[in-house]
Structures are given as structure tokens and as C-alpha cells.
Amino acid sequence: MKPNILVLYYSQTGQLRQILDSILSGILDKVEVSYGVIEPVKPFPFPWKALNFFDAMPETVEHLPVNIKPLSQDIINKDYDLVILGYQPWFLNPSQPTTAFLQSEFVKVLNDKPVITVVGCRNMWLHAQEKVKEYLCAANAHLVGNVVLTDTNPNLVSLLTVIRWSFKGQKAASGWLPTAGVQDQDIADAERFGHIIYKHLNENNLIDLHRELLMQRGVVLKPGLVILEQRGIKNFRFWAKYIRAKGGPGDPNRAKRVLLFKNLLLTAIFILSPLSFLTAKIKQLIMYNSLVKDVDYFKHLQFEKGKL
Ligand SMILES: Cc1cc2nc3c(=O)[nH]c(=O)nc-3n(C[C@H](O)[C@H](O)[C@H](O)COP(=O)(O)O)c2cc1C
């Protein structure tokens, strides 16, 4: 009998689906794959209008997501040997459709199942993964692996290209800026993870899976990211509360606060970024030992509430 794999995911531009397809591409003849596509009832617009994009922050951060379409009973009621949950962070949290799924009744499909998370993002995913771990614990799922694909260009370059991609819909390189998103070669090379997953499924040894994924650079993590996410998530929590005090998603009463948030965030990123990079580097030197421990924690699968 071939192992039965359920792949659950949401993808706005198709990038995450490409990553998942690449991972599975070399083992499709050895496994049965079912897909459960997570879809918002009202799709998020793409390309985004800037106001809509930043207006999505408060509910993403406070885990008050949009409604999603029901997953089919055929998908939910089958028994699986493994579930692959693909998701992307939005504002340092799981994207709204992902959170909606994790809060829904359909999450029962994860009960007592081994789960691998696959993240496709710009480069900030730690806090989102902590939240996903928390939901997986609540669903009695067993996290057995994590694979993270990021845009490996320098931080400011990936920010400029993700802005061009999100607001103009242009992924392709232009001027001196490269193609946006996870590099094509990295997506193609993700095929190696599928072979590792199959080997461990076949040997009924998922306990050792993540160790081998890590050996194959399944998760690459720079210590500076821990500091940047700690700072970012504190600010997002404050702004989410401040904006929501004026109304719900799209409420014109909160538009001024959303614009203020947008302007301050962009200023912080592009103007204050060299300064905050420097202070993060100093902090990194001072806190080196505890950061090494944190990096080790975030590369692995265990969950300690409140780590970020
Ligand atoms: C509203 C929004 C917020 C995002 N926030 C983050 C983030 O906090 N960290 C990050 O690494 N990428 C972030 N991204 C990039 C996404 O994680 C993802 O890489 C991109 O949207 C493409 O994913 P797709 O498969 O849904 O098309 C954000 C994208 C959107 C649309």
C-alpha cells in the first residue's frame, strides 16, 4: 500500500503551491496525494491596494481571520499517514486563511496525525511558526518536520521586491532589482526534501525525519532574525490594538490609523533600518550565548509557549 499524504495549503500567488509541488515531484509514483486547498470565502485582492494590505494587519495579528470555504468531507474523512501543512506568514503570524483553517472544525483532520509544516515566505517566520505549533498542539497533531524556504536576497532588497510584487503584481526582475519571492533554484532544489520524507514514511521512522531535513538545510536561521522578530511583534501587537479600537476590517473610521501605521512601518524599515541593524548586531554580540540557544530552539520542533 502506498502511503497516503494530505497536503493542506493556501497560496495567494501560487508560490507556496509551487514549493509543495517541487517537494513532492520526485515521489509522486510512490505515494497517494490528496490536496485540501484553503480558500477564503472572499478572496484577498492581488495585487493589493496599499490601504487594504496594511488594513489586513490588525486581524492577522489578533487571530481574527476571514471566513474560509468548507473543506470537502471526502478530504476530511479519509485516513492519512502524513499531513503536509503549507502556509505563509503575514505580519509575523500565520496568514489569515491559515489561521482560519487552524481555528475551524476541519482541523480535526490533523487529530493524532504526523504533520510537516512547509513555510514559503520573505524571511520572517519564527513567530508565525510558534503560533502554528500552538494550534497543532491544541489539535492533538504531532509536528514531525519543518521546511522553510525564504527569499535569500539581502533584507532591504527582498523588501523592495516584495513591495513591487504585492502592490504592482510584478514578480519579474526589473532595473537593478531581482525577481521577487523564493529563488526559483531553491524551489526546484526542494525536491530533495520529498525523498527524505518518503524514506522516513516508508521506514515508519518519522521521529528522525526532522534531523535529516535539518542536515539538508531544511531550516536555515540567522541569529539576527530572533531579535528583529522580537521587536517587530511587539510593535505589531500595539498597532493592531490601536487600529482595532476604531473599527473592524475596512472601516473608514480606522483608515487614518492604518495610514499612520503604514507610513511609520515604511519609515522604520527604510530610514531607521541601518540604525536598527547596528543595534541588533550589538545586541547579538552581547546576548550571543542565549541567542545560540534560541536559534537551536527555533530550528527544532518543540513548543514552549511565549518563546516570542
Ligand atoms: C499581507 C502580507 C503580509 C506578509 N507578511 C510577511 C511576513 O511577516 N514575513 C514574511 O517573511 N513574509 C511575509 N509576506 C510574504 C508571504 O509570506 C509570502 O511569501 C507571499 O505572500 C507569497 O505567498 P503565496 O504562496 O501566498 O503567494 C507577507 C505577504 C502578505 C501578502
Ligand as a Chemical Component Dictionary entry (heavy atoms), coordinates in Angstrom:
data_LIG
# 
_chem_comp.id                   LIG 
_chem_comp.type                 NON-POLYMER 
_chem_comp.pdbx_formal_charge   0 
_chem_comp.three_letter_code    LIG 
# 
loop_
_chem_comp_atom.comp_id 
_chem_comp_atom.atom_id 
_chem_comp_atom.alt_atom_id 
_chem_comp_atom.type_symbol 
_chem_comp_atom.charge 
_chem_comp_atom.model_Cartn_x 
_chem_comp_atom.model_Cartn_y 
_chem_comp_atom.model_Cartn_z 
_chem_comp_atom.pdbx_ordinal 
LIG C1  C1  C 0 -0.264 40.696 3.854  1  
LIG C2  C2  C 0 1.093  40.032 3.744  2  
LIG C3  C3  C 0 1.955  40.050 4.813  3  
LIG C4  C4  C 0 3.200  39.383 4.728  4  
LIG N1  N1  N 0 3.994  39.317 5.832  5  
LIG C5  C5  C 0 5.133  38.566 5.800  6  
LIG C6  C6  C 0 5.905  38.357 6.991  7  
LIG O1  O1  O 0 5.558  38.801 8.098  8  
LIG N2  N2  N 0 7.061  37.630 6.894  9  
LIG C7  C7  C 0 7.490  37.121 5.681  10 
LIG O2  O2  O 0 8.548  36.503 5.663  11 
LIG N3  N3  N 0 6.739  37.244 4.556  12 
LIG C8  C8  C 0 5.570  37.945 4.593  13 
LIG N4  N4  N 0 4.793  38.053 3.457  14 
LIG C9  C9  C 0 5.161  37.275 2.243  15 
LIG C10 C10 C 0 4.367  35.939 2.287  16 
LIG O3  O3  O 0 4.760  35.172 3.404  17 
LIG C11 C11 C 0 4.523  35.081 1.015  18 
LIG O4  O4  O 0 5.843  34.759 0.795  19 
LIG C12 C12 C 0 3.990  35.734 -0.235 20 
LIG O5  O5  O 0 2.782  36.400 0.065  21 
LIG C13 C13 C 0 3.710  34.715 -1.329 22 
LIG O6  O6  O 0 2.935  33.647 -0.797 23 
LIG P1  P1  P 0 1.757  32.888 -1.564 24 
LIG O7  O7  O 0 2.181  31.469 -1.682 25 
LIG O8  O8  O 0 0.516  33.057 -0.712 26 
LIG O9  O9  O 0 1.587  33.540 -2.882 27 
LIG C14 C14 C 0 3.573  38.740 3.515  28 
LIG C15 C15 C 0 2.702  38.761 2.421  29 
LIG C16 C16 C 0 1.469  39.374 2.527  30 
LIG C17 C17 C 0 0.528  39.330 1.357  31 
# 
loop_
_chem_comp_bond.comp_id 
_chem_comp_bond.atom_id_1 
_chem_comp_bond.atom_id_2 
_chem_comp_bond.value_order 
_chem_comp_bond.pdbx_ordinal 
LIG C1  C2  SING 1  
LIG C2  C3  SING 2  
LIG C2  C16 DOUB 3  
LIG C3  C4  DOUB 4  
LIG C4  N1  SING 5  
LIG C4  C14 SING 6  
LIG N1  C5  DOUB 7  
LIG C5  C6  SING 8  
LIG C5  C8  SING 9  
LIG C6  O1  DOUB 10 
LIG C6  N2  SING 11 
LIG N2  C7  SING 12 
LIG C7  O2  DOUB 13 
LIG C7  N3  SING 14 
LIG N3  C8  DOUB 15 
LIG C8  N4  SING 16 
LIG N4  C9  SING 17 
LIG N4  C14 SING 18 
LIG C9  C10 SING 19 
LIG C10 O3  SING 20 
LIG C10 C11 SING 21 
LIG C11 O4  SING 22 
LIG C11 C12 SING 23 
LIG C12 O5  SING 24 
LIG C12 C13 SING 25 
LIG C13 O6  SING 26 
LIG O6  P1  SING 27 
LIG P1  O7  DOUB 28 
LIG P1  O8  SING 29 
LIG P1  O9  SING 30 
LIG C14 C15 DOUB 31 
LIG C15 C16 SING 32 
LIG C16 C17 SING 33 
# 
